[in-house]
Amino acid sequence: MNKVAQDIIIKPIITEASMENLGFKKYTFKVKKDANKIEIAKAVEALFDVKVAKVNTISVRGRFKRMGRNEGYKPDWKKAIVTLKEDSKTIEFFEGML
């Protein structure tokens, strides 16, 4: 099955820790759980027109949540930290966040 770049990259992750890494050309995204590093790199290059140096992935366990008497876990998800090459341009979407 052929995956589309928009299906692999779900949304950017904007936290204090991820914003500190922007100076090192590291961008954090929530990605599809079954996507591998090669697919993630190609999707970021296609969506943002940049050159990817490497991709680090982390499988995140869903947090425990309670609503009154009901309790359960949020779904597990996958996070990707994408490092761009030195000669690559930055991703404009994140520039407005600084």
WOPE-V684454 format. One line per field, one symbol per residue. ss: DSSP state (2 for helix, 1 for strand, 0 for the rest). psi: psi as a letter, one per 30 degrees, with the letter a starting at -180 (. if undefined). A space follows every 50 residues. Layout:
# WOPE-V684454
ss=???
psi=???
This chain:
# WOPE-V684454
ss=00002222111100022222222201111110000022222222222200 011111111100011110011110001111111100000002222000
psi=kkkkeffejelljjleeeeffefghkkkkklkegkleeeeeeeeeeefhl kkelkkkkkkkklkkkjbfklaklkllkkkjkkllegllljfefeff.
